[in-house]
C-alpha cells in the first residue's frame, strides 16, 4: 500500500498488514473491538482510518503517522500519508453487508453489547429498508427463517439507537397505517396492564377472585390482536412482496404465531389457577407484544409507507374492510375519491362449460354459496381464486390473489405445504386431508390435485368445511323441517 489516509479502509489495511490489528489494539483501549473476529468483519468493511481516529479520540494526522511508522518498522517501507480529513461515506450495500455481519456474529455467540458497540460506533444510523434487505439476504444465504425469528429481538436491540431517529409522518384517519398505529396504542395499554398484573401475582397476590376475573377479561381483550396480525398477513405483507420485500413478513409471521401461542398458554394457566404458569407466560406475552409494536412502528410501517402508493393503500383498506376490525374501527372518509380501484363490470355472456353454461355473475354466486370454502392455486403455485363466502373459516382478502402460496402460510407450516404441492406435481398423490379442532368447532381441510384431461397438473384446490354439525347427526331426516 503506497498511501494511507482518512478514507483508507481498515479491511484493506489489515489484508496487507495483519500486524496492524495488534498495533492499534495495544495503542488505544478503544480499538480493542478490532480483536474480535466478527467485529473485524464489520469494522473492516465499514470503518475508515478517519472513523477509527474519531472512535479513539485521536488526531487523525498523529494516528496516520504512527501507523506509517509501524509499517516501516515491520516491512522497511513507509507509505505516504494523506492527512486530509475527507473520506467517502459508506454506500447502502456496504452498510447492509456490515449489519449482516453483526447479526451473523450474534447468531455465532457474539456478546450483545459487543455487537451493539460495533453498530453504534461504525454505522450509527439505519433505515427500515436496510433492515429488510439484511433479513432477506440472511434468509437467501441459507439462515433458516426460524433462526432469524428467534433472535430478531436482539437484532432490533442492536439497531435501536439508529431506528429511534426515524419518526412516522401524520396520516389521515382511515388510512391503514393510522389504524395500525391506533391498534398499537391500545395493545400497548393492554400489554402494560398485563405486565403489572403479572408483577402483582409474582409479589404474592393470589390468582383468584377479582384478580382472576380481571385477568380473564384482559386476555379476552388482548385476543383481538389476532385480527391486527391477520390484516398484516393477508393485506400488508402481500403488497410488500409485490415490491420485492419479503424479509419482514417471513420473520414477523413467525413472531405472530409465537404470540398467539403465548396468549393461549397464559389463558390456559389462568383457567387452571396455575400462578407460576400465568406469570411465566404472561410476562413473555406482555414483552413480545410490546416488542412487536416497536418493530411495526419503527421498521414495518415506515418501510411500507416508503414502498406503497396511495392507490395500493386504498386497495389494502378495501381488503381490510372485508376482514373486519377488532380494535380500532377506521374512519369512513378515507380513501378519498379517485384512489379506490373501480370494480370491473361483469360480462353477461354465457361461458360454455363441460356440462352447460353460466354467466360470470352466476358462477360467482354459485361459488360464494357453496357450503365449503375453496381456494385455488395454479400450476405455478400462484393463488388465483378464493370463494368470498360469508361463512369463511380462515380469513382471506383480495391481496392474496397473484401471491405465491408459499408466502400465504406461516414458516412453521411451509414444509408441509410444499410437500403436498410437490407430491401433486409429481403425480405421486391426488389428495391430502387434515382435521383440526379450533374454537370449539371441528374443521375438515382437504387438498385435491387438479389435472386436465391429459393428466397434466394444473393446480391445487383447497376445500375447508366446518363439519361440527355433520358429526352430530344421527338417524334420518326424510321430511322437511325448518324448525
C-alpha positions in Angstrom: 0.0 0.0 0.0 1.7 3.2 -1.2 -0.6 5.7 0.5 -2.8 5.8 3.6 -5.3 8.5 4.6 -8.7 9.2 6.2 -10.6 7.2 3.5 -8.4 4.1 3.8 -10.5 1.1 4.9 -9.3 -0.9 7.8 -10.1 -4.1 5.9 -7.7 -3.1 3.1 -5.0 -2.1 5.5 -5.3 -5.4 7.5 -5.2 -7.6 4.4 -1.8 -6.1 3.5 -0.5 -5.6 7.1 -2.2 -8.1 9.5 0.0 -6.8 12.4 -1.9 -3.5 12.4 -4.7 -5.1 14.4 -2.4 -5.8 17.4 -0.7 -2.4 17.0 -3.9 -0.5 17.1 -5.4 -2.5 20.0 -2.2 -2.0 22.1 -2.1 1.7 21.2 -5.6 2.6 22.4 -8.0 0.6 24.5 -10.9 1.9 22.4 -9.5 0.0 19.5 -9.9 -3.3 21.4 -13.0 -4.1 19.4 -10.7 -4.9 16.5 -9.5 -8.1 18.3 -13.0 -9.6 17.8 -13.2 -11.7 14.6 -16.8 -10.8 13.9 -16.3 -7.1 14.9 -13.3 -7.0 12.5 -15.6 -8.3 9.7 -17.9 -5.3 10.3 -15.2 -2.8 11.2 -13.1 -3.9 8.2 -16.0 -3.5 5.8 -17.2 -0.1 7.2 -14.5 1.7 9.2 -12.0 4.0 7.6 -9.0 5.3 9.4 -10.8 8.6 9.7 -13.6 6.8 11.6 -11.1 4.9 13.7 -9.4 8.2 14.8 -12.8 9.5 15.8 -13.6 6.4 17.8 -10.3 6.5 19.6 -10.4 10.2 20.3 -7.2 10.8 18.4 -6.0 13.4 16.0 -6.0 11.9 12.5 -2.5 13.1 11.4 -0.9 11.6 14.6 -2.7 8.3 14.1 -1.7 8.1 10.4 2.0 8.9 11.2 2.0 6.2 13.9 0.6 3.6 11.5 3.1 4.6 8.8 6.0 4.3 11.3 4.8 0.8 12.4 4.5 -0.3 8.8 8.0 0.9 8.1 9.3 -0.8 11.3 7.8 -4.1 10.3 8.4 -4.0 6.5 11.1 -1.5 5.9 8.9 0.6 3.6 6.9 3.7 4.7 3.7 4.5 2.9 2.9 8.1 2.1 0.5 9.9 4.4 -2.5 11.9 3.3 -3.7 13.7 6.4 -6.7 15.5 4.8 -9.9 14.6 6.7 -12.1 14.0 3.6 -13.5 10.4 3.4 -16.2 8.7 1.5 -19.4 7.8 3.3 -20.2 4.0 3.1 -22.8 3.2 0.4 -26.0 1.4 1.2 -24.7 -2.0 0.1 -21.7 -1.7 2.5 -24.0 -0.7 5.4 -26.3 -3.6 4.8 -23.3 -6.0 4.5 -21.8 -4.7 7.7 -25.2 -5.0 9.5 -25.4 -8.6 8.2 -22.0 -9.5 9.6 -23.0 -8.1 13.0 -26.1 -10.2 13.1 -24.2 -13.3 11.9 -21.9 -12.6 14.9 -24.9 -12.6 17.3 -26.0 -16.0 15.9 -22.5 -17.3 16.4 -22.4 -16.2 20.0 -21.0 -12.7 19.9 -22.0 -10.8 23.1 -24.9 -8.4 22.6 -23.0 -5.4 24.0 -20.1 -6.0 21.6 -22.5 -6.2 18.6 -24.2 -3.0 19.7 -20.9 -1.3 20.2 -19.9 -2.2 16.7 -23.1 -0.8 15.3 -23.1 2.4 17.4 -19.5 3.2 16.5 -19.5 2.3 12.9 -22.9 2.6 11.4 -25.0 4.7 14.0 -28.0 5.2 11.7 -30.2 2.7 9.9 -33.2 2.9 7.6 -36.1 0.4 7.8 -35.4 -0.7 4.2 -31.9 -1.7 5.2 -33.2 -3.9 8.0 -35.5 -5.6 5.4 -32.6 -6.1 3.0 -30.4 -7.6 5.7 -33.1 -10.1 6.7 -33.8 -11.1 3.1 -30.1 -11.6 2.4 -29.6 -13.7 5.5 -32.6 -16.0 4.6 -31.5 -16.2 0.9 -28.0 -17.2 2.0 -29.4 -20.1 4.0 -30.1 -18.9 7.5 -33.4 -20.6 8.5 -36.4 -18.2 8.9 -36.9 -19.7 12.4 -33.4 -18.8 13.4 -33.7 -15.2 12.2 -37.1 -15.0 14.1 -35.5 -16.5 17.2 -33.1 -13.6 17.6 -35.0 -10.9 15.9 -35.5 -9.0 19.2 -31.7 -8.9 19.6 -31.4 -7.6 16.0 -33.7 -4.8 16.8 -32.0 -4.1 20.1 -28.6 -3.7 18.3 -30.0 -1.3 15.8 -32.4 0.5 18.2 -30.4 3.7 18.5 -30.5 4.2 14.8 -34.1 3.3 14.4 -35.2 5.7 17.1 -34.1 8.6 14.8 -36.9 7.9 12.4 -40.5 9.2 13.0 -43.6 8.4 11.1 -45.5 11.2 9.4 -49.0 12.2 10.4 -51.6 10.3 8.4 -55.3 10.9 7.9 -57.8 8.9 10.0 -58.9 5.9 8.0 -55.5 5.3 6.3 -54.4 1.7 7.2 -51.3 2.9 8.9 -53.3 5.3 11.0 -55.4 2.3 12.1 -52.4 0.1 12.8 -50.9 2.8 15.0 -54.2 3.3 16.9 -54.4 -0.5 17.3 -50.8 -0.5 18.7 -51.6 2.2 21.3 -54.5 0.0 22.5 -52.3 -3.1 22.5 -49.6 -1.3 24.4 -52.0 -0.2 27.1 -53.3 -3.8 27.5 -49.8 -5.3 27.5 -48.8 -2.8 30.2 -51.7 -3.8 32.3 -50.9 -7.4 31.9 -47.3 -6.8 32.9 -48.5 -5.0 36.1 -50.9 -7.9 36.9 -48.1 -10.4 36.4 -45.8 -8.4 38.7 -48.6 -8.3 41.4 -49.0 -12.1 41.3 -45.2 -12.6 41.4 -45.2 -10.3 44.5 -47.7 -12.6 46.3 -51.1 -11.6 45.1 -53.5 -14.6 44.9 -54.6 -15.7 41.5 -58.3 -15.9 42.5 -61.4 -13.9 42.9 -61.3 -10.4 41.5 -57.7 -10.7 40.0 -58.6 -13.9 38.1 -61.8 -12.3 36.7 -59.9 -9.1 35.7 -57.1 -11.2 34.1 -59.6 -13.2 32.1 -61.3 -10.0 30.8 -57.9 -8.5 29.9 -56.8 -11.6 28.0 -60.1 -11.6 26.2 -59.5 -8.1 25.0 -55.9 -8.9 24.1 -57.2 -11.8 21.9 -58.3 -9.0 19.4 -54.6 -8.7 18.5 -55.2 -11.7 16.2 -57.3 -9.6 13.9 -54.4 -7.0 13.8 -52.0 -9.7 12.7 -54.4 -11.3 10.3 -54.8 -7.9 8.5 -51.0 -7.6 8.3 -50.6 -11.2 7.0 -53.4 -11.1 4.4 -53.2 -7.5 3.2 -50.0 -5.6 4.1 -47.5 -8.4 3.5 -48.7 -9.4 0.0 -48.4 -5.8 -1.2 -44.9 -5.5 0.2 -44.0 -8.8 -1.5 -45.0 -7.3 -4.9 -42.2 -4.8 -4.3 -39.7 -7.5 -3.5 -39.9 -7.0 0.3 -40.2 -10.5 1.9 -37.9 -10.5 4.9 -40.1 -8.7 7.4 -43.2 -10.7 6.5 -41.4 -14.1 6.9 -39.9 -13.1 10.2 -42.9 -11.3 11.7 -45.4 -14.1 10.8 -43.3 -16.4 13.0 -43.5 -13.9 15.9 -47.3 -13.6 15.4 -47.7 -17.3 15.8 -45.5 -17.2 18.9 -47.7 -14.5 20.4 -50.8 -16.4 19.6 -49.4 -19.5 21.3 -48.4 -17.4 24.4 -51.8 -15.9 24.6 -53.3 -19.4 24.7 -50.8 -20.7 27.3 -51.4 -17.7 29.5 -55.2 -18.2 29.3 -54.9 -21.9 30.0 -52.7 -21.3 33.0 -55.2 -18.7 34.3 -58.1 -21.1 33.8 -56.2 -23.8 35.7 -55.3 -21.5 38.6 -51.6 -22.0 37.8 -50.0 -18.9 39.2 -46.5 -19.9 38.1 -47.6 -20.6 34.6 -49.6 -17.4 34.4 -46.7 -15.2 35.5 -44.2 -17.1 33.2 -46.3 -17.0 30.0 -48.0 -13.7 30.8 -44.6 -11.9 31.3 -43.4 -13.2 27.9 -46.6 -12.3 26.2 -46.6 -8.7 27.5 -42.9 -8.3 26.5 -43.4 -9.9 23.0 -46.5 -7.7 22.3 -44.5 -4.6 23.2 -41.5 -5.5 21.1 -43.8 -6.3 18.1 -45.3 -2.8 18.4 -41.8 -1.3 18.2 -40.9 -3.4 15.2 -44.1 -2.3 13.4 -43.8 1.4 14.3 -40.1 1.7 13.5 -39.5 -0.9 10.7 -42.5 -2.3 9.0 -44.8 0.7 8.7 -42.1 3.2 7.7 -40.9 0.7 5.1 -44.5 0.2 3.8 -45.1 3.9 3.5 -41.9 4.2 1.5 -42.8 1.4 -0.9 -46.5 1.6 -1.4 -48.6 4.1 -3.4 -51.8 5.8 -2.2 -53.7 3.6 -4.7 -52.2 0.5 -3.1 -53.1 1.7 0.4 -56.6 2.2 -0.9 -56.7 -1.5 -2.0 -55.3 -2.5 1.4 -58.1 -0.6 3.1 -60.7 -2.3 0.9 -59.3 -5.7 1.8 -59.1 -4.9 5.5 -62.7 -3.8 5.5 -63.6 -7.3 4.3 -61.5 -8.9 7.1 -63.1 -6.6 9.7 -61.6 -4.8 12.7 -61.4 -5.9 16.3 -59.5 -3.0 17.9 -59.7 0.4 16.2 -62.5 1.0 13.7 -61.1 3.3 11.0 -62.8 6.4 9.8 -65.0 6.1 6.8 -63.7 9.2 4.9 -60.5 7.5 3.6 -59.5 6.8 0.9 -60.6 10.0 -0.9 -62.4 9.6 -4.2 -60.2 8.6 -7.1 -57.9 6.2 -5.2 -60.2 3.2 -4.8 -59.9 0.9 -7.8 -63.2 0.7 -9.8 -64.9 -2.7 -9.8 -64.8 -4.5 -13.1 -68.1 -4.8 -14.9 -69.2 -8.4 -15.1 -69.8 -9.6 -18.6 -73.3 -11.2 -19.1 -72.2 -13.6 -21.9 -72.7 -17.2 -21.1 -69.4 -19.1 -20.6 -69.5 -22.6 -22.1 -68.6 -25.2 -19.6 -68.2 -29.0 -19.9 -71.8 -29.5 -18.8 -73.8 -26.4 -19.6 -73.1 -22.7 -19.5 -73.3 -19.9 -16.9 -72.7 -16.2 -16.8 -69.8 -14.8 -14.8 -72.3 -13.5 -12.2 -73.9 -16.9 -11.9 -70.5 -18.6 -11.4 -69.5 -16.1 -8.8 -72.8 -16.5 -6.9 -72.6 -20.3 -7.1 -69.1 -20.4 -5.7 -70.0 -18.0 -3.0 -72.9 -20.1 -1.9 -71.1 -23.4 -1.6 -71.3 -24.9 1.9 -67.5 -25.1 1.8 -64.6 -22.6 1.4 -62.4 -23.1 -1.6 -59.1 -21.7 -2.7 -57.4 -22.5 -6.0 -53.7 -22.3 -6.6 -52.4 -22.8 -10.2 -49.6 -25.0 -11.5 -47.1 -22.2 -10.8 -48.1 -22.1 -7.1 -49.9 -18.7 -7.6 -53.2 -18.1 -5.8 -55.8 -17.4 -8.4 -59.1 -17.6 -6.6 -60.9 -18.0 -3.3 -64.6 -18.2 -2.6 -65.7 -15.0 -0.8 -68.5 -16.5 1.3 -70.0 -15.1 4.5 -69.1 -18.2 6.4 -65.3 -18.3 5.7 -63.4 -20.4 8.2 -60.0 -19.0 7.5 -59.6 -15.3 6.6 -58.8 -14.4 3.0 -58.6 -11.0 1.3 -58.1 -9.9 -2.3 -54.4 -9.1 -1.6 -53.6 -12.9 -1.8 -54.6 -13.1 -5.4 -51.4 -13.3 -7.5 -49.4 -14.2 -4.4 -47.2 -17.3 -4.2 -49.0 -19.7 -1.9 -45.7 -20.3 0.0 -45.9 -16.8 1.2 -49.5 -17.3 2.4 -48.5 -19.6 5.2 -46.5 -19.2 8.4 -42.9 -20.5 8.3 -43.7 -23.4 10.6 -46.2 -25.0 8.1 -44.4 -24.1 4.9 -42.6 -27.5 4.7 -45.9 -29.4 4.9 -47.5 -27.2 2.2 -44.5 -27.7 -0.1 -44.6 -31.5 0.4 -48.3 -31.6 -0.7 -47.6 -29.4 -3.8 -44.5 -31.4 -4.8 -46.4 -34.8 -4.4 -49.3 -33.4 -6.5 -47.0 -32.0 -9.2 -45.0 -35.3 -9.5 -48.2 -37.3 -9.7 -47.4 -39.2 -6.5 -50.6 -38.2 -4.7 -54.0 -36.8 -5.6 -55.4 -35.8 -2.2 -54.4 -34.8 1.3 -56.6 -34.2 4.2 -56.5 -32.9 7.8 -59.0 -32.3 10.6 -58.5 -30.0 13.5 -60.4 -28.5 16.4 -60.5 -24.7 16.6 -62.5 -22.5 18.9 -64.9 -25.4 19.7 -65.5 -26.2 16.0 -64.4 -29.4 14.1 -62.9 -28.5 10.8 -62.2 -30.7 7.8 -59.5 -29.5 5.4 -58.8 -31.2 2.1 -56.5 -30.7 -0.8 -57.1 -32.0 -4.3 -54.7 -32.1 -7.3 -56.4 -30.5 -10.3 -55.4 -32.2 -13.6 -56.6 -31.6 -17.2 -58.0 -34.3 -19.5 -54.4 -35.3 -20.5 -53.4 -35.7 -16.8 -51.2 -32.7 -16.7 -51.1 -30.9 -13.3 -52.9 -27.6 -13.4 -53.1 -26.7 -9.7 -54.3 -27.4 -6.2 -57.8 -27.0 -4.8 -58.2 -26.4 -1.1 -61.6 -27.2 0.4 -62.3 -26.4 4.0 -65.6 -27.2 5.9 -66.9 -26.8 9.4 -68.4 -30.3 10.0 -69.2 -29.8 13.7 -73.0 -30.1 12.9 -72.5 -33.0 10.5 -70.6 -35.1 13.1 -73.5 -34.7 15.5 -76.1 -36.1 13.0 -77.9 -39.4 13.9 -80.7 -41.4 12.5 -82.5 -40.0 9.5 -84.5 -36.9 8.3 -86.7 -37.6 5.4 -89.2 -34.8 5.8 -88.7 -31.0 5.5 -88.3 -29.5 9.0 -87.3 -25.8 9.2 -87.9 -25.5 12.9 
